Amino acid sequence: MAFVTRQFMRSVSSSSTASASAKKIIVKHVTVIGGGLMGAGIAQVAAATGHTVVLVDQTEDILAKSKKGIEESLRKVAKKKFAENPKAGDEFVEKTLSSIATSTDAASVVHSTDLVVEAIVENLKVKNELFKRLDKFAAEHTIFASNTSSLQITSIANATTRQDRFAGLHFFNPVPVMKLVEVIKTPMTSQKTFESLIDFSKALGKHPVSCKDTPGFIVNRLLVPYLMEAIRLYERGDASKEDIDTAMKLGAGYPMGPFELLDYVGLDTTKFIVDGWHEMDAENPLHQPSPSLNKLVAENKFGKKTGEGFYKYK
């Protein structure tokens, strides 16, 4: 009798697992909103791994620039990946590019997509307006995901009627190179949606990690306070920025020092994140604003992208 019971339980367990797996969305068609560095990178890796992609932005000029950037990035990948077979590399580039269509009208392309990934400006109102509009046109099964690095996923999801099919999907720059993806599950995100996004991330060749909808998720929650403490150390005159960078590279084994990393990420981006956290939790000493950071941003010195930040670039 015990043997029969065990066999029955195994059978029920297998059936339940199979049933749960069958309910997951297998993402084949992806719509990426935003043709900037992040959006273009997401579109590239999705297309390179067999997905059909539509890249959306406001103008044809932006999209043309995005496609050009994707092609240049793909040729670098192909040169390395197909070093022994240049012809196969060319075929890889052409096949990947042929899987990426472009559009300036998001509402007209989301009706047949499995996943919408948003990678636009870090502005809650703008994101809410976008998702509220797309919610009316997207198919019932379509999952919505935001690539935000600092905003609360729940606050974005609340603009839609599909909170159970909404999550965070945070990639890292440059997307074709960085292996990590943070999959953010809100209290309303269904297990089906969460598992579908984990599977999608793996299909891209990425390593997904899961996190609740907490400010900064995992990486930025640890990284930004570290960067801000480096600035405070410098502001107090305890050490020069050059020595702080050298110390963290040689002493902690980091590939970049905090000031080099701040300039690479963008001082405006770091300030935006810190200001948002400070607004939510003004008493937290980790979230206090920095006078020197604020001054540089006010002077439009954002780092590498503007030619000057904490360091000057030619």
ChimeraX attribute file (.defattr): number of C-alpha atoms within 10 A of each C-alpha:
attribute: neighborCount
match mode: 1-to-1
recipient: residues
	/A:1	6
	/A:2	7
	/A:3	8
	/A:4	9
	/A:5	10
	/A:6	11
	/A:7	12
	/A:8	12
	/A:9	12
	/A:10	12
	/A:11	12
	/A:12	12
	/A:13	12
	/A:14	12
	/A:15	12
	/A:16	12
	/A:17	11
	/A:18	11
	/A:19	11
	/A:20	13
	/A:21	14
	/A:22	11
	/A:23	12
	/A:24	16
	/A:25	20
	/A:26	16
	/A:27	19
	/A:28	16
	/A:29	20
	/A:30	26
	/A:31	29
	/A:32	28
	/A:33	27
	/A:34	24
	/A:35	27
	/A:36	18
	/A:37	15
	/A:38	22
	/A:39	24
	/A:40	28
	/A:41	24
	/A:42	32
	/A:43	33
	/A:44	27
	/A:45	22
	/A:46	27
	/A:47	23
	/A:48	21
	/A:49	14
	/A:50	15
	/A:51	21
	/A:52	20
	/A:53	28
	/A:54	22
	/A:55	26
	/A:56	26
	/A:57	21
	/A:58	14
	/A:59	12
	/A:60	13
	/A:61	10
	/A:62	16
	/A:63	22
	/A:64	13
	/A:65	14
	/A:66	23
	/A:67	21
	/A:68	14
	/A:69	17
	/A:70	24
	/A:71	17
	/A:72	13
	/A:73	16
	/A:74	23
	/A:75	17
	/A:76	14
	/A:77	17
	/A:78	20
	/A:79	15
	/A:80	12
	/A:81	14
	/A:82	16
	/A:83	12
	/A:84	10
	/A:85	11
	/A:86	14
	/A:87	12
	/A:88	15
	/A:89	21
	/A:90	16
	/A:91	12
	/A:92	19
	/A:93	21
	/A:94	14
	/A:95	14
	/A:96	24
	/A:97	20
	/A:98	12
	/A:99	19
	/A:100	21
	/A:101	15
	/A:102	20
	/A:103	18
	/A:104	17
	/A:105	13
	/A:106	23
	/A:107	17
	/A:108	12
	/A:109	19
	/A:110	23
	/A:111	16
	/A:112	16
	/A:113	20
	/A:114	20
	/A:115	28
	/A:116	24
	/A:117	23
	/A:118	25
	/A:119	25
	/A:120	20
	/A:121	11
	/A:122	16
	/A:123	13
	/A:124	15
	/A:125	11
	/A:126	13
	/A:127	20
	/A:128	17
	/A:129	13
	/A:130	19
	/A:131	23
	/A:132	17
	/A:133	14
	/A:134	20
	/A:135	19
	/A:136	14
	/A:137	15
	/A:138	23
	/A:139	15
	/A:140	13
	/A:141	14
	/A:142	23
	/A:143	25
	/A:144	26
	/A:145	26
	/A:146	27
	/A:147	26
	/A:148	22
	/A:149	23
	/A:150	22
	/A:151	22
	/A:152	19
	/A:153	26
	/A:154	20
	/A:155	15
	/A:156	26
	/A:157	26
	/A:158	15
	/A:159	18
	/A:160	21
	/A:161	13
	/A:162	17
	/A:163	20
	/A:164	20
	/A:165	23
	/A:166	29
	/A:167	30
	/A:168	33
	/A:169	26
	/A:170	22
	/A:171	26
	/A:172	18
	/A:173	14
	/A:174	13
	/A:175	20
	/A:176	24
	/A:177	12
	/A:178	12
	/A:179	17
	/A:180	18
	/A:181	23
	/A:182	24
	/A:183	26
	/A:184	28
	/A:185	23
	/A:186	22
	/A:187	12
	/A:188	15
	/A:189	19
	/A:190	16
	/A:191	14
	/A:192	17
	/A:193	23
	/A:194	25
	/A:195	18
	/A:196	21
	/A:197	26
	/A:198	20
	/A:199	18
	/A:200	20
	/A:201	23
	/A:202	14
	/A:203	17
	/A:204	20
	/A:205	15
	/A:206	21
	/A:207	14
	/A:208	20
	/A:209	14
	/A:210	16
	/A:211	15
	/A:212	16
	/A:213	20
	/A:214	16
	/A:215	17
	/A:216	20
	/A:217	21
	/A:218	16
	/A:219	12
	/A:220	16
	/A:221	16
	/A:222	11
	/A:223	12
	/A:224	20
	/A:225	16
	/A:226	14
	/A:227	18
	/A:228	23
	/A:229	16
	/A:230	20
	/A:231	24
	/A:232	19
	/A:233	15
	/A:234	18
	/A:235	16
	/A:236	9
	/A:237	10
	/A:238	10
	/A:239	15
	/A:240	15
	/A:241	21
	/A:242	15
	/A:243	12
	/A:244	18
	/A:245	21
	/A:246	17
	/A:247	15
	/A:248	16
	/A:249	15
	/A:250	12
	/A:251	9
	/A:252	10
	/A:253	11
	/A:254	13
	/A:255	12
	/A:256	15
	/A:257	22
	/A:258	26
	/A:259	23
	/A:260	19
	/A:261	16
	/A:262	25
	/A:263	25
	/A:264	15
	/A:265	16
	/A:266	19
	/A:267	25
	/A:268	21
	/A:269	17
	/A:270	21
	/A:271	19
	/A:272	14
	/A:273	21
	/A:274	22
	/A:275	17
	/A:276	16
	/A:277	21
	/A:278	17
	/A:279	11
	/A:280	12
	/A:281	13
	/A:282	14
	/A:283	10
	/A:284	10
	/A:285	10
	/A:286	16
	/A:287	21
	/A:288	19
	/A:289	17
	/A:290	16
	/A:291	11
	/A:292	14
	/A:293	22
	/A:294	15
	/A:295	11
	/A:296	17
	/A:297	18
	/A:298	11
	/A:299	10
	/A:300	15
	/A:301	23
	/A:302	25
	/A:303	25
	/A:304	21
	/A:305	14
	/A:306	13
	/A:307	14
	/A:308	17
	/A:309	25
	/A:310	20
	/A:311	15
	/A:312	12
	/A:313	12
	/A:314	5
